[in-house]
Amino acid sequence: MHTLARIVAAGLALLLVGCLGLALQPAKASMERPTWSAGNFWAYNISSGSGPGAVTGTFRMDVAGTETVTLNGTGYPCYRVTSDFKLPLGGGLSFEIFPVIWFSVDTLAVVRIQATVPPILNLTTQTTVVIAGSPPQTIQWPLTADATWSSSTDVWTSSTNATRTTWSHSSLSTTFSVQSDATITVPAGTFSTTPLKELSANGTYTTNFWSAQVGNWARVGSYNGTGQTTRRDDASGDATAGTADGSVRSNHARGYSYTPRPVFRPRRPARTYFRRSVEGRNFGSPVSRKRTSITSSPISRPV
């Protein structure tokens, strides 16, 4: 039971601690921002930790359409992306949730995340978690090697169950730097990428390997202050699809389809459940590490 608790806790950490800096793409000398359309999807294999505490899972994102997200009175045009995050727990059990993620149309930075978490471990009732950065962090396109900039945001997190809503607030400051192009190989294939390093104030960092071929990142790596890998998401190759221009591939994700469809057609509403299964998909998300819990009160909040 202790092992199960560790695995689920790690899974929730993967969901609620990594997304607000997850948005970039690859290029040669300069990479343009990709344009997403309803029907695009990407699938990833996720791994975190090592030894007995290692966690693996799957994560899939599907573009449902576009809509405006309003934070503190300001509207941000966004891609609405439904996702499926799944962690096998052993013995035929799996933990699965379906977060909805809103990415900025202008920058592909994460604007808002919403997920419903079922009763499990110390959660006695179903809880809906909403995370938003106001204003959203900025990714400067096109991505050009050696370009560097800093971006800050106030991260608000709300947790709502049957009895109350609790708010948390933290500040997130990130230094972005575009690295030299790199060719990487993931289960989905070999891709030319433009890595974007996102350095946090505490010395930890994430590198998003953006790929023009994929229309998203081919790999996402998280590292501690000494450069040791703490998590890696790779586009997987167990699913394939095609585009109007030919075959499609993806990095550290299981599959990828970049076929634009201008029709708003969500695959499934956000929901969550805990079930027995041996197959699934996975998801990763962003949040800040420093938090001060407060109970809901009549103050300005962006979520």
C-alpha positions as CSV (number, residue, x, y, z in Angstrom):
1,M,0.0,0.0,0.0
2,H,2.9,2.3,0.7
3,T,4.2,1.7,-2.8
4,L,0.8,2.4,-4.3
5,A,0.6,5.6,-2.3
6,R,4.0,6.6,-3.6
7,I,3.1,5.9,-7.2
8,V,-0.2,7.8,-7.1
9,A,1.4,10.7,-5.2
10,A,4.1,10.9,-7.9
11,G,1.4,10.8,-10.6
12,L,-0.4,13.7,-9.1
13,A,2.9,15.6,-8.8
14,L,3.5,14.9,-12.5
15,L,0.0,16.4,-13.2
16,L,0.2,19.4,-11.0
17,V,3.8,20.5,-11.2
18,G,5.1,20.9,-14.7
19,C,2.8,22.5,-17.2
20,L,3.1,26.4,-17.1
21,G,6.4,26.2,-18.9
22,L,5.5,23.5,-21.4
23,A,5.1,25.2,-24.8
24,L,7.6,25.5,-27.6
25,Q,8.7,24.0,-30.9
26,P,11.8,23.0,-33.0
27,A,13.4,24.7,-36.0
28,K,16.6,25.3,-37.9
29,A,18.2,28.7,-37.5
30,S,14.8,30.1,-36.6
31,M,11.6,28.2,-35.9
32,E,8.1,29.6,-36.5
33,R,5.2,29.1,-34.2
34,P,3.1,26.1,-35.3
35,T,-0.6,26.5,-35.8
36,W,-2.9,23.9,-34.3
37,S,-6.3,22.8,-35.5
38,A,-9.2,20.7,-34.1
39,G,-8.3,17.1,-34.6
40,N,-4.6,17.4,-34.0
41,F,-3.3,15.0,-31.4
42,W,0.0,14.0,-29.7
43,A,0.7,10.9,-27.5
44,Y,3.7,10.6,-25.1
45,N,5.3,8.0,-22.9
46,I,6.3,9.4,-19.5
47,S,8.9,8.2,-17.1
48,S,10.0,9.7,-13.8
49,G,12.4,8.5,-11.1
50,S,14.3,5.3,-10.9
51,G,14.4,2.1,-9.0
52,P,11.4,1.0,-6.8
53,G,10.0,4.6,-6.9
54,A,10.1,4.8,-10.7
55,V,6.8,5.9,-12.3
56,T,5.8,5.4,-15.9
57,G,2.7,6.3,-17.8
58,T,1.1,7.7,-20.9
59,F,-0.2,11.1,-21.9
60,R,-2.3,12.1,-24.9
61,M,-3.4,15.6,-26.0
62,D,-6.2,16.3,-28.5
63,V,-7.0,19.7,-29.9
64,A,-10.8,20.2,-29.5
65,G,-11.0,23.8,-30.9
66,T,-10.4,27.4,-29.8
67,E,-12.0,29.6,-27.1
68,T,-11.2,32.7,-25.0
69,V,-10.0,32.3,-21.4
70,T,-10.5,35.4,-19.2
71,L,-8.0,36.0,-16.4
72,N,-8.4,39.1,-14.2
73,G,-10.5,40.8,-16.9
74,T,-8.2,40.1,-19.8
75,G,-9.2,37.6,-22.5
76,Y,-6.6,35.3,-24.1
77,P,-7.5,33.4,-27.3
78,C,-6.6,29.7,-26.6
79,Y,-6.5,26.3,-28.1
80,R,-8.7,24.0,-25.9
81,V,-6.9,20.7,-25.5
82,T,-8.4,17.6,-23.9
83,S,-6.0,15.1,-22.5
84,D,-5.7,11.7,-21.0
85,F,-3.2,11.0,-18.3
86,K,-2.8,7.4,-17.2
87,L,-0.6,5.6,-14.6
88,P,-0.5,1.8,-14.4
89,L,-0.5,0.9,-10.7
90,G,0.1,-2.9,-11.0
91,G,-2.2,-5.8,-10.5
92,G,-4.4,-4.6,-13.4
93,L,-5.1,-1.3,-11.7
94,S,-4.6,2.1,-13.2
95,F,-5.1,5.7,-12.2
96,E,-6.5,7.9,-15.0
97,I,-7.7,11.5,-15.2
98,F,-8.7,13.7,-18.1
99,P,-7.3,17.3,-17.7
100,V,-8.3,20.1,-20.0
101,I,-5.5,22.4,-21.0
102,W,-5.8,25.8,-22.6
103,F,-2.7,26.9,-24.7
104,S,-2.3,30.5,-25.9
105,V,-2.9,30.7,-29.6
106,D,-0.3,33.5,-29.8
107,T,2.5,31.9,-27.8
108,L,1.6,28.2,-27.2
109,A,2.3,28.8,-23.5
110,V,-0.1,27.2,-21.0
111,V,-2.8,29.6,-19.8
112,R,-5.1,27.3,-17.7
113,I,-5.4,23.7,-16.6
114,Q,-8.5,22.0,-15.1
115,A,-8.7,18.4,-13.9
116,T,-11.1,16.4,-11.7
117,V,-9.3,14.1,-9.3
118,P,-11.3,11.1,-7.8
119,P,-11.3,10.2,-4.1
120,I,-8.0,8.4,-3.5
121,L,-5.4,8.4,-0.7
122,N,-6.0,11.5,1.5
123,L,-8.7,12.8,-0.9
124,T,-12.0,11.8,0.6
125,T,-14.2,13.4,-2.0
126,Q,-13.9,14.2,-5.7
127,T,-11.9,17.4,-6.2
128,T,-11.7,19.7,-9.2
129,V,-8.3,21.5,-9.5
130,V,-7.9,24.6,-11.6
131,I,-4.4,26.1,-12.3
132,A,-3.9,29.4,-14.1
133,G,-1.0,31.9,-14.6
134,S,-1.9,35.5,-14.7
135,P,-0.6,36.9,-16.9
136,P,0.5,33.8,-18.8
137,Q,4.2,33.4,-19.4
138,T,5.5,34.4,-22.8
139,I,7.2,32.3,-25.4
140,Q,8.9,34.5,-28.0
141,W,8.5,33.2,-31.6
142,P,10.2,32.5,-33.8
143,L,12.7,30.5,-31.8
144,T,16.2,31.6,-32.7
145,A,19.3,30.0,-31.3
146,D,20.9,31.9,-28.4
147,A,17.8,34.0,-27.8
148,T,17.2,34.6,-24.1
149,W,14.3,36.2,-22.2
150,S,12.7,36.1,-18.8
151,S,9.0,35.8,-18.0
152,S,7.1,35.9,-14.7
153,T,3.6,35.0,-13.7
154,D,1.4,34.6,-10.6
155,V,0.1,31.1,-10.4
156,W,-3.3,30.6,-8.8
157,T,-4.6,27.1,-7.9
158,S,-8.1,26.4,-6.7
159,S,-9.2,23.1,-5.3
160,T,-13.0,22.5,-5.0
161,N,-14.8,19.6,-3.4
162,A,-18.3,19.1,-2.1
163,T,-17.8,21.4,0.9
164,R,-15.4,24.2,0.0
165,T,-12.9,25.9,-2.3
166,T,-9.4,26.4,-1.3
167,W,-7.0,28.8,-3.1
168,S,-3.2,28.7,-3.3
169,H,-1.0,31.4,-4.8
170,S,2.7,31.4,-5.8
171,S,5.0,33.4,-8.0
172,L,6.9,31.8,-10.9
173,S,9.8,33.3,-12.7
174,T,11.5,31.6,-15.6
175,T,14.5,32.3,-17.8
176,F,14.1,31.0,-21.3
177,S,17.0,30.3,-23.6
178,V,16.9,28.7,-27.1
179,Q,19.6,26.1,-27.5
180,S,21.3,24.9,-30.7
181,D,19.3,22.6,-32.9
182,A,19.6,18.9,-32.0
183,T,18.5,15.7,-33.7
184,I,16.9,13.3,-31.3
185,T,15.4,9.8,-31.6
186,V,12.3,8.8,-29.7
187,P,9.9,5.9,-30.1
188,A,8.0,7.9,-32.7
189,G,11.1,8.5,-34.9
190,T,14.1,10.7,-35.4
191,F,13.5,14.5,-35.5
192,S,15.4,17.7,-35.9
193,T,14.4,19.9,-32.9
194,T,15.0,23.3,-31.4
195,P,15.4,22.8,-27.7
196,L,14.1,25.5,-25.4
197,K,15.5,25.5,-21.9
198,E,13.3,26.9,-19.1
199,L,15.3,27.7,-16.0
200,S,13.5,28.2,-12.6
201,A,14.8,30.4,-9.8
202,N,15.7,27.3,-7.7
203,G,18.1,26.0,-10.4
204,T,15.9,23.2,-11.8
205,Y,14.9,23.4,-15.4
206,T,12.9,21.9,-18.2
207,T,13.9,21.5,-21.8
208,N,11.2,21.3,-24.5
209,F,12.5,19.8,-27.8
210,W,10.2,21.5,-30.3
211,S,9.9,19.9,-33.7
212,A,8.4,21.5,-36.8
213,Q,7.7,18.0,-38.1
214,V,5.7,17.2,-35.0
215,G,4.0,20.6,-34.6
216,N,4.7,20.3,-30.9
217,W,7.5,19.0,-28.7
218,A,9.1,15.7,-29.5
219,R,10.6,15.4,-26.1
220,V,10.2,17.2,-22.7
221,G,13.0,16.6,-20.2
222,S,13.0,17.8,-16.5
223,Y,16.2,18.2,-14.6
224,N,17.4,19.0,-11.1
225,G,20.1,21.6,-10.3
226,T,22.9,19.2,-11.1
227,G,21.5,18.4,-14.5
228,Q,20.2,14.9,-13.6
229,T,17.0,13.9,-15.4
230,T,14.0,13.7,-13.1
231,R,11.4,13.1,-15.7
232,R,11.2,12.6,-19.5
233,D,8.3,12.6,-21.9
234,D,8.9,11.0,-25.3
235,A,6.7,10.9,-28.4
236,S,5.9,7.3,-28.8
237,G,5.7,5.3,-32.0
238,D,2.9,2.8,-31.2
239,A,0.4,5.0,-33.0
240,T,0.8,6.6,-36.4
241,A,-1.3,8.9,-38.5
242,G,-1.0,11.0,-41.6
243,T,-1.4,14.6,-42.7
244,A,-2.3,16.3,-45.9
245,D,1.5,16.5,-46.5
246,G,2.4,12.9,-45.7
247,S,3.2,10.8,-42.8
248,V,3.3,12.1,-39.2
249,R,5.6,11.3,-36.4
250,S,6.2,12.5,-32.9
251,N,8.7,12.7,-30.1
252,H,8.5,10.9,-26.8
253,A,4.9,10.4,-27.5
254,R,3.2,7.3,-28.7
255,G,1.7,8.9,-31.7
256,Y,1.0,12.1,-33.5
257,S,-1.4,13.6,-36.0
258,Y,-1.1,17.1,-37.3
259,T,-4.0,17.1,-39.7
260,P,-5.9,20.4,-39.3
261,R,-9.7,20.3,-38.9
262,P,-11.4,23.6,-38.6
263,V,-14.4,22.2,-36.8
264,F,-14.8,22.5,-33.1
265,R,-15.4,18.9,-32.0
266,P,-14.3,17.9,-28.5
267,R,-13.3,14.3,-28.2
268,R,-14.7,13.9,-24.6
269,P,-15.6,16.2,-21.7
270,A,-13.2,16.5,-18.8
271,R,-13.8,13.7,-16.4
272,T,-11.9,11.2,-14.3
273,Y,-12.2,7.7,-13.0
274,F,-10.2,4.9,-11.4
275,R,-10.5,1.6,-13.1
276,R,-8.8,-1.7,-13.9
277,S,-7.0,-1.8,-17.2
278,V,-3.6,-2.6,-18.7
279,E,-3.5,0.0,-21.3
280,G,-3.7,3.8,-21.3
281,R,-2.3,7.1,-22.1
282,N,-0.6,9.8,-20.0
283,F,-0.3,13.4,-19.2
284,G,2.0,15.9,-17.6
285,S,1.2,19.4,-16.3
286,P,2.7,22.6,-14.7
287,V,2.6,24.3,-11.4
288,S,4.9,26.2,-9.1
289,R,6.6,24.6,-6.2
290,K,6.1,27.4,-3.6
291,R,2.6,27.7,-2.3
292,T,0.7,29.5,0.5
293,S,-2.7,28.0,1.2
294,I,-5.6,30.3,1.7
295,T,-9.3,29.8,2.0
296,S,-11.6,31.4,-0.6
297,S,-12.4,35.0,0.2
298,P,-13.6,38.0,-1.8
299,I,-10.2,38.9,-3.4
300,S,-9.2,39.2,-7.0
301,R,-8.3,35.9,-8.6
302,P,-7.8,34.9,-12.2
303,V,-9.2,31.4,-12.4
